[in-house]
Each structure stands twice: as C-alpha cells, then as structure tokens.
Amino acid sequence: MPIENRVWSISFIDYDKEWIQPWGNKLRFEITSPDHRKIFTTVYFTTEFIDDYFHIPGDRNTNMRRERQEIKKDELELFKKWALVRIEEALANNTIEEKLEISRKHFEWAEKIEKGYLKPSSQQQNDNTYVYILGRKIGF
C-alpha cells in the first residue's frame, strides 16, 4: 500500500551505452521510499518504440546502429523524462517493479511529454536526483 503524500527520491544511475536487442535503451534508477527502503528499477524502451518515435528507417543499413547510438546519447534527457513519468505512474498505482517498459503503446503519451503537455511531477534536485511526492498529480 502506498504511503500518501510522502517524499520518494528517484535517482538516475546509468544507461546502457551499447545497443541491445530487443531493448533499444534501458535506464536504471534507485528509488528510496519514505521509510528509506531502496528499490532498484530499470525502464526499458523497445527498439520498435525508438525506431518509430525517431523515424529510424526500417531497412538494415549499416548506419542504423550508429544512428540509434547517437539518439541514445543526444536524447538522454528526454529518455530520463519519459522514464520519470513512467516511474511516477507506477508509484502512484503501487505497481513499481524491477522492470518497467515503454513501448509503441506509449507513443502518444511520449509525444505529450516531449511537447511539454505532460510533465513529470518530480522536482529535480541535481543532475541525477528527483524528489517525488506521492499523491501529487502528473501535470498537464
């Protein structure tokens, strides 16, 4: 059962720099609960999601892998934002797990986040740490 209106800390740990199938990207986070328990979770982005979202061509040309690597590096802050909202949703629904996924079904949701219509509720403390108050609505 979630602890209402209590502060959670969400810390970005790292991401895989190499392209790994079937996951196009994965970011790891450490989440600290209000009672100081640590939970580790990884947010996985499917290859299909990344290819569709960033319009990576479907053919198997030699530049595709390099293009994906560049997107992972250049768009890290956007990936973090997507992951934060996904983690916040899981915390709010008490469904936080070791593995969370962002796939094609999250496409419209991801666009709203990128355009600023949907924002993480977490307050950024430094480059890698965010504070989330359970019960605070994810903002539009």
N, C-alpha and C positions, 0 to 999 in steps of 0.2 A: 504494500500500500504506500503510495507516495506521501511524502511529508509536505503538506501545503504551505505555500508562502515561505519557504526556507531556501537558503542560498546553496546552490550547487556550483562547483568550479569545474570548468571544462578546459583541459589543456591539450593543445595540439602537440603531438610527439614527433611524428615524421610521416613521410610518404615514400612509396616505392618509386625510385627513380628510373627503374627499368620497366619496359612494357611487359606485362604478364597476362597471358590468356587464361581464362576468359574475362578477367577483370582488366579494364583499361586503366584503372587507377585505384589506389586504396590509401586512405589516410588513417593514421592511428591516433587515438585520443585516450587520455586518462581523465576519468570523471571522478570527482570527490563529492560524496554525498554530504548532506548537512551533519550527519553523525560521524563524518571523517572516514567512512569506508571508501576504498578505491575500487573503481570499476574500469576495466580496460575494454575499449570497443574499437572496431575497425569499420570504417564506412567504405564500402566497395562501390565503384562506379563500373557498370558493364561497358564492354567495348562498344556494343551497339548504341548505347546512350551517347557516348563520347563521339563516335563516328557520325551519328545523326545530328547531334547538337552543334558540332563544329564543322559540319558539312565535309567530312573527310571522304574522299572518293572510295567507292566500293571495290574498285579493281585492286589487284595485289601488286601495285608498282613498288619499286624499291624505295621511293621517297615516303611512303605511307608511315612506316615505323618512325622515321625521323620527324615527320610532321606531328605525329602523336606525342613524341617525346617533347617537342617544342611547346605544344599546347599544355602539357602537364606542368612544365616549368613556367611558362608565361601566364597561365591562368590559375596559379596556385591559390591566390586569394579568393577567387570565385569558387574553386573547389572547396576551400575551407568554409566559405559562407554556406554553400549547399549542405555540407556535412553538419555544420552547426544547427541549421534548421531541422535537419533530419534527426539529430540527437535530441533537440528540444522537443520535437514531436513525440519521440519515443519516451522521454522522461515524463512528459505531460500525460501520456497514455499508460504509463507504467509498463512499457514493453521494451525497455532497454535490454539489449543483448550484446554478446561479444561481436556479433557481425550484423551490420545494417547495410542495406543495399539501396542504390539509386540506379534505376533502370529506365527503359523507354517510357514506362507508365508515369514517370516523374517529369516528363518533358515540359508540360505547360507550367507546372509548379516551378521548375528550374528557370524558365523564362521570366516568370514574375519576380523571382529573387534577383536575377541579373538586372532587370529593368528597375528594381527598387520598389515595386508594388508590394512585395512581401519581404520583410526584413527579419533577421534574427532578433530575438528578444534579449539575447545575452549582451552584456556590456563588456567591451574589450578592456582588459586590464593592462596588457602589454602585447607584444607581437604574437604570443602563442597562448595566452590565457584569457578566458572569458568567464564572467560570472552570470549565472542564470538563476532567476528566482522562479521556482515552480509556482504555477498559477498565473503568471504574467502571460498575457495573450501574445501570440506571434503576430507581429504588426503588419498592417497593410499600409 
